[in-house]
Amino acid sequence: MVYLIAKDALSIYVNPKNPIKNLTVSQLKHIFTGKISNWKNLGGKDTIAIPVIRNNSSGTYLYFKEHVLEGEDYSKNAIVKSTTKEIVKYVEANENAIGYGGMGYKGDIFDSMVNGVEPTGKNVRNDTYPITRYLHFFTTKSPSGISKKFIDWVLSPAGQTIVRKSGFIPLWENNL
């Protein structure tokens, strides 16, 4: 069985010193596949664009590859990090870096607009932000006992409040 528990968005992280603050999905595809390798091609400085990605065992890596890169391979020049926190740290320290990860991760980074849409809870919920996904629980059979109680709690107002505090988007409006 499948239970929807929250929504998530992949933010595009750029260094605050990078003047590029809005990218299209197509531009992201070209940056992360290596077809665009210089920020000047996007109206920025004449410097190399450094894509920073998760490792290939990450669900975020796979989601981004499928939905943004449309199945194409990542650039062989991409910097690979094991965690989103490491991507954030790399982008913080490197003005020319660009990475991605859950919108709940914070740091000294700028969450770029995508197709002119900001990665906000409202835009994720109404599906105007283009890189969103549902988060699920999967069970092999109809849950009972403690498993059912846990799923019910996660879907309750108290559980959805924790979902929001964890950086994800609750399923219901009253939990923004």
C-alpha positions in Angstrom: 0.0 0.0 0.0 1.1 3.6 -0.6 0.5 6.5 1.7 1.2 10.1 0.6 2.8 11.9 3.6 4.2 15.1 2.4 5.5 17.1 -0.6 9.1 18.1 -1.2 10.8 20.4 -3.7 14.3 20.3 -5.0 15.8 23.7 -4.5 18.6 24.9 -6.8 21.3 26.2 -4.7 23.6 29.0 -5.9 26.1 31.1 -4.0 24.6 34.5 -3.0 27.4 36.3 -4.9 26.3 34.6 -8.2 24.1 37.1 -10.1 22.1 34.3 -11.7 19.0 33.9 -9.5 16.5 32.4 -12.0 17.0 29.4 -14.3 14.8 27.4 -16.5 14.5 23.7 -16.3 16.2 23.5 -19.7 19.1 25.6 -18.5 19.4 23.4 -15.4 19.5 20.3 -17.7 22.3 21.9 -19.8 24.3 22.9 -16.7 24.1 19.5 -15.0 24.8 17.5 -18.2 27.8 19.8 -19.1 26.3 21.4 -22.2 26.6 24.8 -20.5 29.8 25.1 -18.6 30.3 28.8 -18.2 28.0 31.3 -16.4 28.4 33.9 -19.2 26.2 31.6 -21.4 23.4 32.5 -18.9 24.2 36.2 -18.6 26.6 35.8 -15.7 30.3 36.2 -15.2 32.8 34.6 -17.6 33.6 31.8 -15.2 33.1 28.0 -15.1 29.8 26.7 -13.7 30.5 23.9 -11.2 27.6 21.5 -10.9 27.5 19.7 -7.5 25.4 16.6 -7.3 24.5 13.7 -4.9 26.0 10.3 -5.3 24.2 7.8 -7.5 22.7 5.9 -4.6 20.7 8.9 -3.6 17.0 9.1 -4.4 17.4 12.8 -5.0 20.1 12.1 -7.6 17.8 9.7 -9.4 14.8 12.0 -9.2 16.8 15.0 -10.6 18.3 12.8 -13.4 14.8 11.5 -14.4 12.8 14.7 -14.1 15.3 17.5 -14.9 18.0 15.7 -17.0 15.3 13.6 -18.7 17.4 10.5 -18.3 20.6 12.0 -19.7 23.9 11.5 -17.8 25.3 14.0 -15.4 28.4 15.9 -16.5 31.6 14.0 -15.9 32.9 17.3 -14.4 30.2 17.4 -11.7 31.4 17.4 -8.1 29.9 14.5 -6.2 28.9 14.8 -2.5 27.4 12.2 -0.2 24.9 14.4 1.5 22.8 17.5 0.8 24.5 19.2 3.7 27.9 18.7 1.9 26.4 20.2 -1.3 25.2 23.3 0.7 28.7 23.7 2.2 30.4 23.5 -1.2 28.1 26.0 -2.7 28.6 28.3 0.3 32.3 28.2 -0.3 32.4 28.4 -4.1 30.8 31.4 -5.9 30.6 29.4 -9.2 29.0 26.3 -7.8 25.4 25.2 -8.3 23.8 22.3 -6.5 20.4 20.9 -5.6 18.6 19.4 -2.7 15.5 19.5 -0.5 14.2 23.0 0.0 14.3 22.5 3.8 18.1 22.6 3.9 19.4 26.0 4.8 22.8 27.8 4.7 24.5 30.8 3.2 23.0 29.9 -0.2 20.4 31.4 -2.5 17.5 29.2 -3.5 17.1 30.1 -7.2 13.8 30.6 -8.9 13.1 28.0 -11.6 11.1 29.1 -14.6 10.5 32.3 -12.7 8.8 30.6 -9.7 10.2 30.7 -6.2 10.6 27.5 -4.2 8.0 28.3 -1.5 5.5 26.1 0.3 2.6 27.7 -1.5 4.2 27.2 -4.9 5.1 23.6 -4.1 1.6 22.8 -2.9 -0.1 24.4 -5.9 2.3 22.7 -8.3 3.6 25.9 -9.9 7.2 25.3 -8.7 8.4 22.8 -11.4 10.7 20.4 -9.3 8.3 18.9 -6.8 7.6 15.4 -5.6 5.4 13.5 -3.1 7.0 11.7 -0.3 5.5 8.3 0.5 5.3 5.5 3.0 5.1 2.0 1.4 3.8 -1.1 3.1 3.7 -4.7 1.8 0.2 -5.2 3.3 -2.5 -3.2 5.0 -0.8 -1.9 8.2 -2.1 -2.7 11.6 -1.0 -2.2 15.2 1.9 0.2 15.8 2.6 0.6 12.0 -1.0 1.9 11.4 -0.8 4.1 14.5 2.4 5.7 13.2 1.1 6.3 9.7 -2.1 7.8 11.2 0.0 10.0 13.5 2.1 11.3 10.6 -1.0 12.2 8.7 -2.6 13.9 11.7 -2.2 17.7 12.4 0.5 17.0 15.0 2.5 14.8 12.5 2.0 17.2 9.7 3.4 20.0 11.9 6.6 17.9 12.3 6.7 17.4 8.6 6.6 21.2 8.2 9.3 21.8 10.9 11.5 19.2 9.1 11.5 21.3 6.0 8.9 19.5 3.9 5.5 20.6 2.8 2.5 19.3 4.7 -0.4 17.8 2.7 -3.0 20.2 4.1 -3.1 24.0 3.9 -3.7 24.6 7.7 -0.2 23.2 8.4 1.7 25.9 6.5 
